[in-house]
Amino acid sequence: MLNKRFPEKRAFITGGASGLGLAYAKKLARNNWRVAIADINEQRLEEAKLELEALGATVITLVVDVTSKEQQQDAADQLEQVWGGVDLVFNNAGIGSCGKLNEHDDEEWHRVINIDLWSVIHGCRIFAPLLKRTGGGHIINTASSAGTLCLAEMAGYNVAKSGVVALSETLNVELSTDNIGVTVVCPTVLKTNIGESLKGETNFEKNIAQQINESKFTPEMVADKTFEGILKNKLYVMPQNDARWVWTIKRWMPEKFTKLMTYLYKNRKWIYSHLD
Protein backbone atom coordinates (compact mmCIF):
# COMPACT_ATOMS: atom_id res chain seq x y z
CA MET A 1 0.00 0.00 0.00
CA LEU A 2 1.44 3.40 1.01
CA ASN A 3 3.62 2.19 3.88
CA LYS A 4 6.90 2.42 1.97
CA ARG A 5 6.19 5.94 0.79
CA PHE A 6 4.98 7.08 4.21
CA PRO A 7 6.75 4.97 6.86
CA GLU A 8 5.44 7.14 9.71
CA LYS A 9 1.90 6.13 8.69
CA ARG A 10 -0.05 9.18 9.95
CA ALA A 11 -3.39 10.32 8.52
CA PHE A 12 -5.95 13.01 9.33
CA ILE A 13 -9.51 12.56 8.05
CA THR A 14 -12.42 14.99 8.38
CA GLY A 15 -15.86 13.44 8.31
CA GLY A 16 -14.00 10.36 9.52
CA ALA A 17 -16.67 8.82 11.71
CA SER A 18 -18.90 7.52 8.93
CA GLY A 19 -19.35 7.05 5.19
CA LEU A 20 -16.39 7.62 2.90
CA GLY A 21 -14.23 9.06 5.68
CA LEU A 22 -14.63 5.91 7.76
CA ALA A 23 -13.95 3.75 4.69
CA TYR A 24 -10.63 5.59 4.26
CA ALA A 25 -9.84 5.10 7.93
CA LYS A 26 -10.64 1.37 7.85
CA LYS A 27 -8.35 0.80 4.88
CA LEU A 28 -5.52 2.54 6.71
CA ALA A 29 -6.31 0.75 9.97
CA ARG A 30 -5.82 -2.63 8.31
CA ASN A 31 -2.27 -1.49 7.54
CA ASN A 32 -1.61 -0.37 11.12
CA TRP A 33 -1.67 3.36 10.46
CA ARG A 34 -2.08 6.06 13.06
CA VAL A 35 -5.40 7.65 12.18
CA ALA A 36 -6.88 10.91 13.46
CA ILE A 37 -10.58 11.10 12.66
CA ALA A 38 -12.37 14.42 12.98
CA ASP A 39 -16.14 14.72 13.02
CA ILE A 40 -18.85 16.87 14.55
CA ASN A 41 -20.72 13.79 15.84
CA GLU A 42 -19.04 12.71 19.08
CA GLN A 43 -21.01 9.50 19.49
CA ARG A 44 -20.10 8.29 16.01
CA LEU A 45 -16.47 9.17 16.68
CA GLU A 46 -16.36 6.89 19.69
CA GLU A 47 -18.05 4.05 17.79
CA ALA A 48 -15.63 4.48 14.90
CA LYS A 49 -12.63 4.53 17.25
CA LEU A 50 -13.52 1.12 18.66
CA GLU A 51 -13.98 -0.28 15.18
CA LEU A 52 -10.67 1.10 13.90
CA GLU A 53 -8.69 -0.01 16.94
CA ALA A 54 -10.03 -3.53 16.45
CA LEU A 55 -8.57 -3.42 12.91
CA GLY A 56 -5.12 -2.42 14.17
CA ALA A 57 -5.04 1.38 14.07
CA THR A 58 -3.80 3.81 16.67
CA VAL A 59 -6.68 6.31 16.79
CA ILE A 60 -7.12 9.91 17.85
CA THR A 61 -10.66 11.30 17.82
CA LEU A 62 -11.25 15.01 17.40
CA VAL A 63 -14.60 16.76 17.68
CA VAL A 64 -14.23 19.42 14.98
CA ASP A 65 -16.57 21.83 13.25
CA VAL A 66 -14.77 21.92 9.90
CA THR A 67 -16.18 25.37 9.08
CA SER A 68 -14.08 26.74 11.94
CA LYS A 69 -10.55 27.68 10.93
CA GLU A 70 -9.60 27.80 14.60
CA GLN A 71 -10.80 24.26 15.31
CA GLN A 72 -8.98 22.87 12.30
CA GLN A 73 -5.83 24.71 13.38
CA ASP A 74 -6.14 23.23 16.86
CA ALA A 75 -6.37 19.76 15.30
CA ALA A 76 -3.22 20.36 13.22
CA ASP A 77 -1.34 21.72 16.24
CA GLN A 78 -2.30 18.68 18.30
CA LEU A 79 -1.15 16.25 15.63
CA GLU A 80 2.13 18.08 15.18
CA GLN A 81 2.71 17.92 18.92
CA VAL A 82 1.71 14.28 19.41
CA TRP A 83 2.85 12.68 16.12
CA GLY A 84 5.29 15.24 14.78
CA GLY A 85 3.01 15.86 11.79
CA VAL A 86 0.88 13.92 9.31
CA ASP A 87 1.41 12.27 5.94
CA LEU A 88 -2.09 12.05 4.45
CA VAL A 89 -4.73 14.77 4.85
CA PHE A 90 -8.26 13.88 3.80
CA ASN A 91 -10.48 16.97 3.51
CA ASN A 92 -13.57 14.82 3.29
CA ALA A 93 -16.36 16.28 5.44
CA GLY A 94 -19.36 17.51 3.48
CA ILE A 95 -23.11 17.73 3.13
CA GLY A 96 -25.60 17.44 0.30
CA SER A 97 -27.90 20.17 -0.95
CA CYS A 98 -30.13 20.17 -4.01
CA GLY A 99 -32.66 22.54 -5.47
CA LYS A 100 -33.29 25.13 -8.14
CA LEU A 101 -31.50 28.46 -7.96
CA ASN A 102 -34.10 30.23 -5.82
CA GLU A 103 -35.54 27.27 -3.94
CA HIS A 104 -32.93 27.78 -1.21
CA ASP A 105 -32.56 30.92 0.88
CA ASP A 106 -29.30 32.68 1.68
CA GLU A 107 -28.86 30.64 4.86
CA GLU A 108 -28.81 27.36 2.92
CA TRP A 109 -26.39 28.77 0.35
CA HIS A 110 -24.03 29.81 3.14
CA ARG A 111 -24.42 26.44 4.86
CA VAL A 112 -23.40 24.35 1.86
CA ILE A 113 -20.55 26.63 0.76
CA ASN A 114 -19.17 26.90 4.31
CA ILE A 115 -19.18 23.14 4.87
CA ASP A 116 -18.36 21.87 1.38
CA LEU A 117 -15.90 24.53 0.23
CA TRP A 118 -14.59 26.68 3.08
CA SER A 119 -13.80 23.61 5.18
CA VAL A 120 -11.53 22.34 2.38
CA ILE A 121 -9.92 25.76 1.96
CA HIS A 122 -9.20 25.84 5.70
CA GLY A 123 -7.85 22.29 5.64
CA CYS A 124 -5.49 22.97 2.75
CA ARG A 125 -4.25 26.29 4.10
CA ILE A 126 -3.62 24.82 7.55
CA PHE A 127 -2.16 21.42 6.70
CA ALA A 128 -0.07 22.29 3.62
CA PRO A 129 2.48 24.22 5.74
CA LEU A 130 2.60 21.29 8.19
CA LEU A 131 3.30 18.87 5.35
CA LYS A 132 6.03 21.18 4.06
CA ARG A 133 7.68 21.28 7.48
CA THR A 134 7.76 17.49 7.68
CA GLY A 135 9.09 16.88 4.18
CA GLY A 136 5.96 16.26 2.12
CA GLY A 137 2.79 14.22 2.00
CA HIS A 138 -0.48 14.02 0.13
CA ILE A 139 -3.73 16.00 0.30
CA ILE A 140 -6.95 14.28 -0.73
CA ASN A 141 -9.98 16.52 -1.27
CA THR A 142 -13.45 15.04 -1.61
CA ALA A 143 -15.36 16.89 -4.31
CA SER A 144 -18.05 15.33 -6.49
CA SER A 145 -18.93 14.94 -10.13
CA ALA A 146 -21.25 17.85 -9.37
CA GLY A 147 -18.06 19.90 -9.38
CA THR A 148 -17.09 18.80 -12.88
CA LEU A 149 -20.50 18.40 -14.53
CA CYS A 150 -22.62 21.10 -12.81
CA LEU A 151 -25.96 19.37 -13.05
CA ALA A 152 -29.33 21.16 -13.06
CA GLU A 153 -31.06 21.85 -9.73
CA MET A 154 -27.82 21.60 -7.74
CA ALA A 155 -26.49 25.16 -8.01
CA GLY A 156 -25.18 25.62 -4.46
CA TYR A 157 -23.61 22.19 -4.31
CA ASN A 158 -22.13 22.63 -7.80
CA VAL A 159 -20.55 25.93 -6.84
CA ALA A 160 -19.01 24.48 -3.68
CA LYS A 161 -17.68 21.31 -5.30
CA SER A 162 -16.42 23.16 -8.40
CA GLY A 163 -14.43 25.29 -5.98
CA VAL A 164 -12.91 22.16 -4.44
CA VAL A 165 -11.89 20.92 -7.90
CA ALA A 166 -10.37 24.32 -8.81
CA LEU A 167 -8.49 24.51 -5.51
CA SER A 168 -7.12 21.01 -6.00
CA GLU A 169 -6.00 21.72 -9.56
CA THR A 170 -4.21 24.86 -8.37
CA LEU A 171 -2.47 23.16 -5.46
CA ASN A 172 -1.45 20.17 -7.55
CA VAL A 173 0.96 22.44 -9.39
CA GLU A 174 1.69 24.87 -6.57
CA LEU A 175 2.74 22.19 -4.07
CA SER A 176 4.62 19.99 -6.55
CA THR A 177 7.90 21.64 -5.58
CA ASP A 178 7.32 20.69 -1.94
CA ASN A 179 6.91 16.91 -2.41
CA ILE A 180 3.18 17.20 -1.74
CA GLY A 181 0.73 15.39 -3.98
CA VAL A 182 -2.90 16.40 -4.42
CA THR A 183 -5.84 14.21 -5.39
CA VAL A 184 -9.46 15.32 -5.88
CA VAL A 185 -12.14 12.64 -5.65
CA CYS A 186 -15.21 13.14 -7.85
CA PRO A 187 -17.80 10.36 -7.48
CA THR A 188 -21.35 10.40 -8.72
CA VAL A 189 -24.05 8.84 -6.51
CA LEU A 190 -22.96 6.26 -3.96
CA LYS A 191 -24.55 4.58 -0.97
CA THR A 192 -23.46 6.84 1.88
CA ASN A 193 -25.07 8.79 4.69
CA ILE A 194 -24.75 12.17 2.98
CA GLY A 195 -28.49 11.83 2.44
CA GLU A 196 -28.93 12.57 6.15
CA SER A 197 -27.91 16.17 5.45
CA LEU A 198 -30.59 16.60 2.80
CA LYS A 199 -33.64 18.35 4.18
CA GLY A 200 -36.05 16.79 1.70
CA GLU A 201 -37.55 20.19 0.95
CA THR A 202 -37.14 20.07 -2.84
CA ASN A 203 -38.09 17.57 -5.51
CA PHE A 204 -34.48 17.11 -6.51
CA GLU A 205 -33.42 16.27 -2.95
CA LYS A 206 -36.06 13.55 -2.90
CA ASN A 207 -34.77 12.36 -6.28
CA ILE A 208 -31.16 12.19 -5.04
CA ALA A 209 -32.21 10.42 -1.83
CA GLN A 210 -33.85 7.75 -3.97
CA GLN A 211 -30.73 7.50 -6.16
CA ILE A 212 -28.55 7.05 -3.06
CA ASN A 213 -30.85 4.37 -1.69
CA GLU A 214 -30.68 2.42 -4.96
CA SER A 215 -26.94 2.85 -5.58
CA LYS A 216 -24.79 -0.27 -5.61
CA PHE A 217 -21.57 1.75 -5.31
CA THR A 218 -20.22 1.80 -1.76
CA PRO A 219 -17.79 4.07 0.11
CA GLU A 220 -15.36 1.14 0.23
CA MET A 221 -15.30 1.04 -3.57
CA VAL A 222 -14.54 4.75 -3.72
CA ALA A 223 -11.82 4.33 -1.08
CA ASP A 224 -10.16 1.58 -3.13
CA LYS A 225 -10.10 3.80 -6.23
CA THR A 226 -8.81 6.73 -4.18
CA PHE A 227 -5.86 4.83 -2.77
CA GLU A 228 -5.01 3.58 -6.25
CA GLY A 229 -4.97 7.23 -7.31
CA ILE A 230 -2.74 8.27 -4.41
CA LEU A 231 -0.26 5.50 -5.24
CA LYS A 232 -0.10 6.75 -8.85
CA ASN A 233 -0.04 10.41 -7.73
CA LYS A 234 -3.14 11.08 -9.83
CA LEU A 235 -4.91 14.42 -9.59
CA TYR A 236 -8.38 13.19 -10.57
CA VAL A 237 -10.13 10.14 -9.16
CA MET A 238 -13.49 9.47 -10.78
CA PRO A 239 -14.55 6.12 -9.36
CA GLN A 240 -17.61 5.37 -11.49
CA ASN A 241 -17.86 4.86 -15.22
CA ASP A 242 -20.60 7.44 -15.65
CA ALA A 243 -18.45 10.08 -13.95
CA ARG A 244 -15.56 9.41 -16.33
CA TRP A 245 -17.58 9.15 -19.55
CA VAL A 246 -19.69 12.24 -19.05
CA TRP A 247 -16.66 14.30 -17.99
CA THR A 248 -14.84 13.13 -21.12
CA ILE A 249 -17.75 14.31 -23.27
CA LYS A 250 -17.74 17.67 -21.53
CA ARG A 251 -14.01 18.21 -22.06
CA TRP A 252 -13.97 17.20 -25.71
CA MET A 253 -17.40 18.40 -26.84
CA PRO A 254 -18.61 21.07 -24.40
CA GLU A 255 -21.51 22.30 -26.53
CA LYS A 256 -22.77 18.78 -27.17
CA PHE A 257 -22.42 18.08 -23.46
CA THR A 258 -24.85 20.87 -22.62
CA LYS A 259 -27.32 19.56 -25.17
CA LEU A 260 -26.97 16.05 -23.72
CA MET A 261 -27.59 17.33 -20.19
CA THR A 262 -30.64 19.28 -21.40
CA TYR A 263 -32.02 16.14 -23.04
CA LEU A 264 -31.46 14.01 -19.93
CA TYR A 265 -33.03 16.65 -17.71
CA LYS A 266 -36.10 17.19 -19.88
CA ASN A 267 -36.67 13.46 -20.33
CA ARG A 268 -35.92 12.51 -16.70
CA LYS A 269 -33.07 10.13 -17.45
CA TRP A 270 -29.84 9.17 -15.62
CA ILE A 271 -29.46 11.26 -12.45
CA TYR A 272 -32.91 12.77 -13.03
CA SER A 273 -34.76 9.44 -13.32
CA HIS A 274 -36.71 9.88 -10.07
CA LEU A 275 -37.45 13.57 -10.51
CA ASP A 276 -41.19 14.33 -10.54
C-alpha positions in Angstrom: 0.0 0.0 0.0 1.4 3.4 1.0 3.6 2.2 3.9 6.9 2.4 2.0 6.2 5.9 0.8 5.0 7.1 4.2 6.8 5.0 6.9 5.4 7.1 9.7 1.9 6.1 8.7 -0.1 9.2 10.0 -3.4 10.3 8.5 -5.9 13.0 9.3 -9.5 12.6 8.0 -12.4 15.0 8.4 -15.9 13.4 8.3 -14.0 10.4 9.5 -16.7 8.8 11.7 -18.9 7.5 8.9 -19.3 7.1 5.2 -16.4 7.6 2.9 -14.2 9.1 5.7 -14.6 5.9 7.8 -13.9 3.8 4.7 -10.6 5.6 4.3 -9.8 5.1 7.9 -10.6 1.4 7.8 -8.4 0.8 4.9 -5.5 2.5 6.7 -6.3 0.8 10.0 -5.8 -2.6 8.3 -2.3 -1.5 7.5 -1.6 -0.4 11.1 -1.7 3.4 10.5 -2.1 6.1 13.1 -5.4 7.7 12.2 -6.9 10.9 13.5 -10.6 11.1 12.7 -12.4 14.4 13.0 -16.1 14.7 13.0 -18.9 16.9 14.5 -20.7 13.8 15.8 -19.0 12.7 19.1 -21.0 9.5 19.5 -20.1 8.3 16.0 -16.5 9.2 16.7 -16.4 6.9 19.7 -18.0 4.1 17.8 -15.6 4.5 14.9 -12.6 4.5 17.2 -13.5 1.1 18.7 -14.0 -0.3 15.2 -10.7 1.1 13.9 -8.7 0.0 16.9 -10.0 -3.5 16.4 -8.6 -3.4 12.9 -5.1 -2.4 14.2 -5.0 1.4 14.1 -3.8 3.8 16.7 -6.7 6.3 16.8 -7.1 9.9 17.9 -10.7 11.3 17.8 -11.3 15.0 17.4 -14.6 16.8 17.7 -14.2 19.4 15.0 -16.6 21.8 13.2 -14.8 21.9 9.9 -16.2 25.4 9.1 -14.1 26.7 11.9 -10.6 27.7 10.9 -9.6 27.8 14.6 -10.8 24.3 15.3 -9.0 22.9 12.3 -5.8 24.7 13.4 -6.1 23.2 16.9 -6.4 19.8 15.3 -3.2 20.4 13.2 -1.3 21.7 16.2 -2.3 18.7 18.3 -1.2 16.2 15.6 2.1 18.1 15.2 2.7 17.9 18.9 1.7 14.3 19.4 2.8 12.7 16.1 5.3 15.2 14.8 3.0 15.9 11.8 0.9 13.9 9.3 1.4 12.3 5.9 -2.1 12.1 4.5 -4.7 14.8 4.9 -8.3 13.9 3.8 -10.5 17.0 3.5 -13.6 14.8 3.3 -16.4 16.3 5.4 -19.4 17.5 3.5 -23.1 17.7 3.1 -25.6 17.4 0.3 -27.9 20.2 -0.9 -30.1 20.2 -4.0 -32.7 22.5 -5.5 -33.3 25.1 -8.1 -31.5 28.5 -8.0 -34.1 30.2 -5.8 -35.5 27.3 -3.9 -32.9 27.8 -1.2 -32.6 30.9 0.9 -29.3 32.7 1.7 -28.9 30.6 4.9 -28.8 27.4 2.9 -26.4 28.8 0.3 -24.0 29.8 3.1 -24.4 26.4 4.9 -23.4 24.3 1.9 -20.6 26.6 0.8 -19.2 26.9 4.3 -19.2 23.1 4.9 -18.4 21.9 1.4 -15.9 24.5 0.2 -14.6 26.7 3.1 -13.8 23.6 5.2 -11.5 22.3 2.4 -9.9 25.8 2.0 -9.2 25.8 5.7 -7.9 22.3 5.6 -5.5 23.0 2.8 -4.2 26.3 4.1 -3.6 24.8 7.6 -2.2 21.4 6.7 -0.1 22.3 3.6 2.5 24.2 5.7 2.6 21.3 8.2 3.3 18.9 5.3 6.0 21.2 4.1 7.7 21.3 7.5 7.8 17.5 7.7 9.1 16.9 4.2 6.0 16.3 2.1 2.8 14.2 2.0 -0.5 14.0 0.1 -3.7 16.0 0.3 -6.9 14.3 -0.7 -10.0 16.5 -1.3 -13.4 15.0 -1.6 -15.4 16.9 -4.3 -18.1 15.3 -6.5 -18.9 14.9 -10.1 -21.2 17.8 -9.4 -18.1 19.9 -9.4 -17.1 18.8 -12.9 -20.5 18.4 -14.5 -22.6 21.1 -12.8 -26.0 19.4 -13.1 -29.3 21.2 -13.1 -31.1 21.8 -9.7 -27.8 21.6 -7.7 -26.5 25.2 -8.0 -25.2 25.6 -4.5 -23.6 22.2 -4.3 -22.1 22.6 -7.8 -20.5 25.9 -6.8 -19.0 24.5 -3.7 -17.7 21.3 -5.3 -16.4 23.2 -8.4 -14.4 25.3 -6.0 -12.9 22.2 -4.4 -11.9 20.9 -7.9 -10.4 24.3 -8.8 -8.5 24.5 -5.5 -7.1 21.0 -6.0 -6.0 21.7 -9.6 -4.2 24.9 -8.4 -2.5 23.2 -5.5 -1.4 20.2 -7.6 1.0 22.4 -9.4 1.7 24.9 -6.6 2.7 22.2 -4.1 4.6 20.0 -6.5 7.9 21.6 -5.6 7.3 20.7 -1.9 6.9 16.9 -2.4 3.2 17.2 -1.7 0.7 15.4 -4.0 -2.9 16.4 -4.4 -5.8 14.2 -5.4 -9.5 15.3 -5.9 -12.1 12.6 -5.7 -15.2 13.1 -7.9 -17.8 10.4 -7.5 -21.4 10.4 -8.7 -24.1 8.8 -6.5 -23.0 6.3 -4.0 -24.5 4.6 -1.0 -23.5 6.8 1.9 -25.1 8.8 4.7 -24.7 12.2 3.0 -28.5 11.8 2.4 -28.9 12.6 6.2 -27.9 16.2 5.4 -30.6 16.6 2.8 -33.6 18.4 4.2 -36.0 16.8 1.7 -37.5 20.2 0.9 -37.1 20.1 -2.8 -38.1 17.6 -5.5 -34.5 17.1 -6.5 -33.4 16.3 -3.0 -36.1 13.5 -2.9 -34.8 12.4 -6.3 -31.2 12.2 -5.0 -32.2 10.4 -1.8 -33.8 7.7 -4.0 -30.7 7.5 -6.2 -28.6 7.1 -3.1 -30.9 4.4 -1.7 -30.7 2.4 -5.0 -26.9 2.9 -5.6 -24.8 -0.3 -5.6 -21.6 1.8 -5.3 -20.2 1.8 -1.8 -17.8 4.1 0.1 -15.4 1.1 0.2 -15.3 1.0 -3.6 -14.5 4.8 -3.7 -11.8 4.3 -1.1 -10.2 1.6 -3.1 -10.1 3.8 -6.2 -8.8 6.7 -4.2 -5.9 4.8 -2.8 -5.0 3.6 -6.2 -5.0 7.2 -7.3 -2.7 8.3 -4.4 -0.3 5.5 -5.2 -0.1 6.8 -8.8 0.0 10.4 -7.7 -3.1 11.1 -9.8 -4.9 14.4 -9.6 -8.4 13.2 -10.6 -10.1 10.1 -9.2 -13.5 9.5 -10.8 -14.6 6.1 -9.4 -17.6 5.4 -11.5 -17.9 4.9 -15.2 -20.6 7.4 -15.7 -18.5 10.1 -14.0 -15.6 9.4 -16.3 -17.6 9.1 -19.6 -19.7 12.2 -19.0 -16.7 14.3 -18.0 -14.8 13.1 -21.1 -17.8 14.3 -23.3 -17.7 17.7 -21.5 -14.0 18.2 -22.1 -14.0 17.2 -25.7 -17.4 18.4 -26.8 -18.6 21.1 -24.4 -21.5 22.3 -26.5 -22.8 18.8 -27.2 -22.4 18.1 -23.5 -24.9 20.9 -22.6 -27.3 19.6 -25.2 -27.0 16.0 -23.7 -27.6 17.3 -20.2 -30.6 19.3 -21.4 -32.0 16.1 -23.0 -31.5 14.0 -19.9 -33.0 16.7 -17.7 -36.1 17.2 -19.9 -36.7 13.5 -20.3 -35.9 12.5 -16.7 -33.1 10.1 -17.5 -29.8 9.2 -15.6 -29.5 11.3 -12.5 -32.9 12.8 -13.0 -34.8 9.4 -13.3 -36.7 9.9 -10.1 -37.4 13.6 -10.5 -41.2 14.3 -10.5 
